[in-house]
Each structure stands twice: as C-alpha cells, then as structure tokens.
Amino acid sequence: MMALLDLSLAALLLLLALGVVAERQERGAIIAFLAFGLMLGLAWLRLAAPDVALTEIAIGGGVTGILLLRAEAALRGRGKTEEPLRRTGRLAVAVACAMISAGLGYAVLRFATPAPTLAPAAAEALPATELGNPVTAVLLAYRALDTLLEKVVVLLALIGVWSLAPDGLWGGAPVVKPAAVPAPLAWLARVLPPFGVVIGIYMFWVGADAPGGTFQAGTVLAAMWLLVTMAGLYPAPDTGARLPRLLLAGGPVLFLGIAFLGFVFAEGFLAYPEGLAKPLIVAIEAALTLSVAAALALLVAGPARKAPAR
C-alpha cells in the first residue's frame, strides 16, 4: 500500500514538473509550481525528513510561489507580455534539463551502500548543545556560519527589492491591498491570524527539540501579516520606519553579537559557553523568527509605491 502511495506521489511530481515546463500561461505555470512544492513536501515527509518538508512547503512552494504570482501580476498590470521562446530555444532548454537530470540520477545511483554519513558524530555531540532536534543543532551549532550568512542574504534580497522604488518614494510604503477586497479574504483575515500567530510561536518554540524552527515559524507569521494587510485591516508600514528595520536587523545583529562573544566566553567565533548553549540558541531563534517574518512579508509586499508619511 505504501509502495503504491510512493509511486503515485512520484508520478504526480513528474506530471506537475512537466506541467510547469509545458504550460504556456505564466499564471498556470506558477500555480502548477505551487502544487509541485506542496507535493514535494509530502515526498520529504515520506522520506522521514519533516524539517525539510516544512521548509519546502513554506519557502519552496509558498513564499516563492507568491513572489512569482506578485511579479506576474505586476508585469500583466503594466501590459508587458513575455515573447514566446522559439522552438530551438525550447529544444536547448529541454536538452540542458535532460542532461542535468541524467547527471543527478547517475550521481544518486553511484552512492555507496551504506552512504557515508556524519550523523553518528553529530548525534554524539548533540548533548553538548542541549538540543533535542539534531536539525537545529546542525543549523545553529555545527554550521552556524552558513545559517548566519543565509539570513544576511535574505536581507540583501529585500534591499534589492526596495531599491526598485523610485527615488521620491524611497522609505515609503508598499501597496498590498487590492482595489476591491473579496469578502472571503476579509473574513479569513479576521479569523485566521490568532490561530496563525499561535502556530507560528509554537513552531518556533518546539524547534529546539522537535521539527520546526525559524524559517517555518517566520513564514507562518509573515503569511498572517500579509493576510491582514491585503484585507486592508492594517496598513503596510513605511519601509523607512524604525520598527520594521529593527525587526529586520535584530536577528542577524544578535546572532553576530553572540558569535563574537564566543571569543571571550567560549572557544572562539560562533562557539557557545558551556551550559548556555540552548538558552542562547533559543534567543537567536526568537530574534531570527521575527527578522525572517518581516523580511518575507516585505519581500512579497514589494518596493514602496507610496511616499513616506511625514
């Protein structure tokens, strides 16, 4: 039975991937991409990787899909249409994709059995971090520098989006609310946020010891903020306002500050003092959750389209 489910899931993923490539309408391709991300999350669940599944559904499918939909709507609103790719171009893309797929398949089939792994060493060092979730230990302890740089990259991406605003609107507010708010959207914006906020806080809190964590919690909180803003219940803030900028910078700054304190109180950069690893990691995750939520929400909101309030 489970084998049949896995085969069905694999076939559905292949069909959705083909649909994304073959769909001629941008919006249809993006919707297929969203469905592909959700199904890929289920595939990761079947591979017993719930943290990766949550991240794929939240970031790979959810946030990326919404960003693509916003971009497509913006281009359509300006009357810009993409020129269709010629047959030779499509053939070149198809050949390139086939070669990459064949290379990945060859690499997977060449894996040694059993595959080399650092999991035993990571599990052995887990008590020193005082964490129960090995994924969080990898992200915040074993390869914390990568995690810190990932958060900085998200901020740089947001700055890139903000830079698209005209000079006269720099520091102003993006426009998220549609001209006419559908009644279902207004209803959902009043009902869902309390539950979403609780779920987001829960996902952050359990991330130290169970599947969950910063990106997943931040995505849920960002979705709730966008829902309220799109329904017109709360205006989008000025990008130059102090509170959004403090939220955006707070997580990486705290992370970097604790990293440098490792020179004084531990064994070096990004090292945690003995007995304080878990409290410090939870504090970093709390600040990063707010930073990720603000960054993702403002990325989707886009550049400023209103002059800053005086």
C-alpha positions, 0 to 999 in steps of 0.5 A: 500500500505504501509502495503504491502511495510512493509511486503515485506521489512520484508520478504526480511530481513528474506530471506537475514538473512537466506541467510547469515546463509545458504550460504556456500561461505564466499564471498556470505555470506558477500555480502548477509550481505551487502544487509541485512544492506542496507535493514535494513536501509530502515526498520529504515527509515520506522520506522521514525528513519533516524539517525539510518538508516544512521548509519546502512547503513554506519557502519552496512552494509558498513564499516563492510561489507568491513572489512569482504570482506578485511579479506576474501580476505586476508585469500583466498590470503594466501590459508587458507580455513575455515573447514566446521562446522559439522552438530551438530555444525550447529544444536547448532548454529541454536538452540542458534539463535532460542532461542535468537530470541524467547527471543527478540520477547517475550521481544518486545511483553511484552512492555507496551502500551504506552512504557515508554519513556524519550523523553518528558524530553529530548525534554524539555531540548533540548533548553538548548543545542541549538540543533535542532536534539534531536539525537545529543543532546542525543549523545553529551549532555545527554550521552556524556560519552558513545559517548566519550568512543565509539570513544576511542574504535574505536581507540583501534580497529585500534591499534589492527589492526596495531599491526598485522604488523610485527615488521620491518614494524611497522609505515609503510604503508598499501597496498590498491591498487590492482595489476591491477586497473579496469578502472571503479574504476579509473574513479569513483575515479576521479569523485566521491570524490568532490561530496563525500567530499561535502556530507560528510561536509554537513552531518556533518554540518546539524547534529546539527539540522537535521539527520546526524552527525559524524559517517555518515559524517566520513564514507562518507569521509573515503569511498572517501579516500579509493576510491582514494587510491585503484585507486592508485591516492594517496598513503596510508600514513605511519601509523607512520606519524604525520598527520594521528595520529593527525587526529586520536587523535584530536577528542577524545583529544578535546572532553576530553579537553572540558569535563574537562573544564566543571569543571571550566566553567560549572557544572562539567565533560562533562557539557557545559557553558551556551550559548556555548553549540552548538558552542562547540558541533559543534567543537567536531563534526568537530574534531570527523568527521575527527578522525572517517574518518581516523580511518575507512579508516585505519581500512579497509586499514589494518596493514602496509605491507610496511616499513616506508619511511625514 
